[in-house]
Amino acid sequence: MINQSGHTGQNTNRGFGIRVFATRVRLYTRPVDPQPEITEIDGGFRVVTTPVPTAQSVSANVFVGVGSRAENAANKGLAHFLEHMVFKGTQKRPSAIIIAEAIEGAGGVLNAYTAKEVTCYWNYVPFDRLELSLDILSDMLTESLFDPEELERERSVVQQEIKRSKDQPGSWTGELLVRALFGDHPLGWSTAGDEETVATLKRQDFLQWMDDSYTGANLVLSVAGNTTHEDVVGLAKRFFTANGAAAKNDPLPVAEGLPAQRLIFEERPISQANLALGMPGLSRTDPDRYILMVLNSLLGRGMSSRLFKEVRERRGLAYSVGSSSSRHSDTGMFTVSAGVSPENLEEAVRVILAELMKLTAELAPGEELIKARDYTSGSFRLGLETPMALAQRAGESLLMLGEIEPIESVVENLSGVTAEDIRRVAQRIFQPEKMALSVVGPDLNEDRLSGLLKA
């Protein structure tokens, strides 16, 4: 038994000489699935709030349903350059320093990112500074100055960012892979654009882009943390106006098949070869997306994945190796990447290909499948521990899918994946004629690398 002081006591049955020790019983309760609340205000602008009453913080995120995929050959990099420029001063806060000090002075952080089909502006502040958080986001997105002098300074910064990406072999290998997979298509271009197109962008280009896209139903404000939906909606109505319909943005379709040049490589006098093997993946709404998540975990996530065990632990071919999956509105990309010693490059590619083909031919053993399912659902849960993560998930889902799938629904779908599901999706994706390869490293032989894709 447990006495009132909380210590475990004991109960002795003297008649039979039996001593029975009571034990603590620990009860585990399932966490409440945070239920986002959604309200549509001016012009289709949507507000979604995910309450976390125990948090000390709130995360505010404005999602815009446009990214680098909406660009053309003449304005590559515009969406990303614009993302930089809205931090450079407004009527109310005329410099980047003033904007940064307003959030950082409250102990918070602010940033943004541009992806292929979405742009996001966010900050993360103590819960009692929500009003400041939304004031600044609104100010940046509606009253940016786009000062010509600041534009020229930031143009140089963006060009340096592009150069830095080229200087990082691992990052640059990824850029080459999307080019090999999608060719001369917006999905195959760098999100940051190139130095030449960035050099030509003008103030009016940014203003027109915002007029066309930063309005109406193309905007979602997602807030998570210690707040209420009523408070967020009230502040949103005060700070944001989103009248008018956004310009229709139908993405340029992706052509069937891969470009003629499925191998792109770049020789550099460095000590390691960086490789990326890729193939078309699944879209955001594809029914097989949950299966692919589990397949990805089994193949290349973590130290117990097949690629880590075979490529690194058993053969010692690489320090880093893993797989990843990204999804867009109508397509996706599955990637395996590794950093290897130059002399191990060809063997590493062959071993990786063999592991992919094994998944198409054999059923995953039961214990391994259970571990992969548990890893996938567990890491999914752990990735939603913060208000920032919850706000990001809710905002992007509402904008891109029109709904927010309950957390438990995702876990249930992951838990239902079978070995036959894994093999079927592997057969669907891991097709040799749909694979592309990019390599950055020393002493590369084009004929030998091309031969790997034909093996």
N, C-alpha and C positions, 0 to 999 in steps of 0.2 A: 504494500500500500504506500501511498505518498502522503506524508504528514503536511501540516499547514505551512511549515517553513519551506516546503518544496523539496526536502531531502527524501530519498527513498528509504522507507522503513522496512521492517521485516515482521512477518507473522509466523509465530512458532506454534505448531500443534504439539503440546507437551505429551499428550496421551499416546501418540504413535511415534514420537521422536522424529517427525518429519518437519523440516524447515522450508518454508515456501517464501521465496523472494519475489516481491512485486517488481515489475519493470515499468519504465516509462513507455507510454504509447504515443508515438509521434504521428500526428495526423497531417496529411498532405492535402491541400485543397487546390483545385484547378484554378488558375488565375482567371479573372473576368476578362473576356475578350472585349477590348475597348471598342465601343460602338460609335463609329463616326456619325456625326449629324451634318446634314447638307441643306443649305439654303441658297436659292438663286436670287440674286439682286439685280441691279441695273444691267439691262442689255444682255442678259444671259450669263453674266459674271457669277461664278459659283464659289461659295464659301463652305469649306468642310472643316470641322473641328473634331479632334480626337482627345477626349478628356483623360488626363492622368493626374488625379487629385493629390497623389502623394509626391509629385515632382516638385522640385524647387525652381523649375525652369519652364519656358515656353519656346517652341521653335516655330517661326513664321516663314512660310515658303510661298512665293508666287511662281506658278508654273505657266509657261506660255507654250502653246501648241505649235511651235515652229522651231526648226533647228537648221543645221547646215544642209540637210537634204533638200530644202526649198530653194537653195541657191542655184545660180547658173554659172557657166564657165567664166563670165566676165566679173562676177561679184563674189567668187569663192572667198570665204572667210568673213563675210559681212556679219553673220549672226554672232560669231564669236567676238569680233571686234566691237560690235555694239554692246555686248555684255560687259566688256571692259569700260566702255565710255560712260555708261550710266552711273559709274562710281566716281566720276570726275568732277561733279559739281552740279548744283541745282540753284534755282532762284533763292531758295531759303538757306541753303548750305553750299556756298559757291566754290568749295574746293574739296578734293578727295580727302584731305586731312580732317576737315571739319566733319565729314560724313563718318569717317572711321572713328574719330574721337567720340562721337555721340554714342556709338554702340559700345566701343571698348571702354569708355568711361563708365558704363553701367556694368562692366564685367563680362560683356558679351562678345560674340564673334559674328562676322558677316562675310559672305562670299557669294559666288555664283558659278554656274557651269553651263556649257553649251554641249548638247549631244546632237545626234543625227536628226531627231524629230521633236526635240523639246529643249527649252531653255528654262533654267530655274534660278531665281534670286532668293537668297535665304539669310536669316540671321537667327541667333540663338541667345536668349537673354534670360535673366532672372524673371520669375513669373510676374513680379510687380512692375515690370517695365514693358509690358505688352503694348501699351499705347505708344511709347517711343518706338518700339519695333515696327509697328504698322505705319506710323507716321513716316519713318525713314524709307521703308519700302515704297510707299505711295509716292513720296517726294522724288525718289530716284526714277521711278517708272513713268511719272507724268510731268515732271518739271526739269528734266535734265537739260543742261545748257548746250552741250555739244560745242563747247568753245573751240574755235578754230586752232588756237595755239595748243590747247590741251590735246586736240585731235592729232596734231602733228607729233607731239611728244609720245602719245600712246601708240601711234603707228609704229614708231621705232621699237617700243616695248613688245608689241605683238610680233614684229619681225624677229626680235631676239628670241621670243618664245618658240617660234618656228625653227630657228637655228638650233636652239637647245634640244628640241626633239630629235633633230637629225644627228646631234652629237651623242645621243644616248642609244647605243646599239639595240638594246632590248626594245625600247619604245619605237625606234625606226623600223625594226623588223615587223612590228605590228602594223605600221603605216603601209609598208610594202605589201603585206598580206591582203589588206582590204582592196588595194589596187589590183592585186592578182585575182581576187575573187569577183570583184564588181567592175573592174576596168574603168573606162572614162564615163563614170556615172557618179552622181552626187554621193552615193554610199561608198564609192571607191576613192573619193577625195578626202584629204585631211580636213578635219573639222575646223582647224585654224586657218585653212586656206594656204596660199603660198605667198612668198614675199612680193611677187610681181602684182598679183591682184590686190593684195592689201595696200600696196603703194598707190593704187588708183581710186580707192574708195573716198567719197566726198560726204560732207555733212548732210546734204540732201538725201543721199542714199540711206542714211540711218533714219532720218525723219520719215521717209516714205515707208521703210520697212516697219517702223513702229505703227504708223497709221494703218497699214494693211493688216498687221498681225497682232498687235498688242491691244486687243479690244474684244468686247463681247464674250461670246461663249468660248473663245480661244484662251481665256484666262481662268485660272483656279487659284484661290487663296486657301492654303492648307495650314492649319495651326494645330499643334498638339502640345499638351502639357497641363499645367495647373491653371486652368481657366474654364470658362463656360461658353457654350455655343452662343448664348444670348449676348455676352460681352463681346465676343469676336464679331458677330454680325453687326452689332451696334457700331463698333469701331470701323468695320469695313464700309458701312454705309456712309460714315463720316469722312473717311480718307480716300475711298476709291470711287471713281466713276468709270464705267466701261460701256458707255452707250455705243451703239453702232455694231454692225456685223463685221466680223473679220473676213478678209478676202478668202475666197475658197482656195484651199491649198491641197490639191490632189497630188500626192507624190508621184514622181516619174517612175513608172513601173520598171522592175528589174527584168532584164532579158533572160530568156531560158538558156541554160547552159553557161559555161564559164568562158571568159575571154580566151583568145588564142594563146596569149602569154600567161600560162598558169604558173610559171616559175619566174620569180623576180629576185635577183641577188645583187649584193653590193660588196665588193672586196674592200677590206680595210686591214691595215697592219695592226690588229689587236690580238690579244692572247686567247680569246674565246670566240667560238662560233655561236651565233644566236639564230635559232631556227623557229619558224612558226608554220605549222601545217593546218590548213583551214578548209572548210567546206560549207556550203549553204546549210543553214539551220532551220529553226521553226519561228513562226510569227508569234506575236503576243497572244493571239487567241487560239492558236492551234490546240486541238484536243490532246495532243501527245506531249504538251509542254511539261506536265508533271513527270511523265516518264523520263523525259530528257534530263530533268533536274536530278533524278535518282541515278540515271546512267552516268551523268557527268561526275557525280560524287564517287560512284564505284570506280570510274576510270581514272580520274585525275585530281580529286580534291583531298588534300590531307596526306599524312604519312602512311596511312594504311590503304591508300588507293593502289590500283594495279600499276599505273605508270610509275609511281614513286618506288614501289617495291621492285619492279622489274628493271627499270632504267637506272635508278640510282643505287638501291640497296644490293641487288643481286649482281648487276653488271658494272656498277661504278662509272657509268657513261656520262653522268651529269650531276651537277650540284643542285640545280633547280629544274623541275619538270612538273607540268600540270596542265589541266584542261579548263576551258571556260565556255560559256554559252551566252550569246547576246541575242535579243529579239527586237524586231521592228514591226511596223504595222502589217507588212505583207511578206516578210522574209526574216532571216536571221543568219547567224554565223556561229559555227562551232569551231573552236581553236584548240590546238595542242601546241604548247611552246616549251622551249628548253634552252638552256645555255650549256654548251658542251666544249670539251677540248677539240681543236680542229681535226685531230686524227680520229676522233670518235664520231664525227658528224654523220657520215653515211650509215654506220652501224646503228646509231641512235635513231635515225629516221626509219630504218628497216624494222627495228624493234618496236617503235611506236606504231607503225603500220600493222605489224603482226598482232599487236594488242587490240587494235581497232577491229581487225578482221576476225579475231577470236570471239569478240562480242557478237558478231553477225552470225557465227556458226554454232556457238555453244550456249547452253542455258547457264546463267549464273547460279552457282551453288546456293542452297537455301540460306546458310549462315552468312555468307558474304552479302546476299541481297538484303537480309534483315539489317545488317550493319549499315549498308548504304542508305536504306530507307530511314533508319534512325538518325544517321548523320545528317541527312538532308533536312528532315523535319526539325531536328534539334538545332542545327545551325540557323534555320529559318526563324525559329522562335528566339534564339539568342540575338539575332540581328535586329529584333524589334524591341530591345530593352529600353531604348531612349526615346524621349519625345521627338528628337530630330528624325530618328528612323521611322517612327510612326507617321509623322507629318509627311515625310518624303514618299512613303508608300501610298498613303491615302491620296495625296495630291496628284501624283503621276497616274495612279490607277483611275481616278475619277476623270482626269483630262483625256487620257488615251483610250480608256475602255468604257467610260460612262458609268462605271460601278466600282465598288470596293469589295472584293471577295473577303468574307470573314476568315479570320486566321484559322479557325478550326476546320473550315471547309478545305483550305489548302492542305493542312496536315492530314485530313482524311483522304484526300486524293493521293497524296504522296504515300500514305500507308497502304493503299490498295494496289500499288504497282507490283506486277508479277515478273517472274523471270522471262516468260514468253513475251511480255510487253517490252522488256529491255532488248531482247533479241530482235523483235520486229522493228523497233525504232532505230536500232543500230543498223539494220539492213536498209532502212529508209535513208539514213544520213551518210553512213560510211561507204560510199560508192567511189571506187578509185578514179573513175572518169570525172568526178565532181570535186576532186581535191586539188588544192593549190598549195604552193610552197614558197616561202620567202626565207632568205638567209643573209645575214650580215656577218662577215668574218674574213679571215685571211686565206689565201691560196685556194680559191674556189674553182671547181671545174664544172663548167656548164653542162657538158655531155653527161658526166657522172650524176649530177644533180637531177637532170631531166630524166635519166634512166630510173631514178628512184620512184618517180611518179608513174612510171609505166610498169613497175614491178608487180 
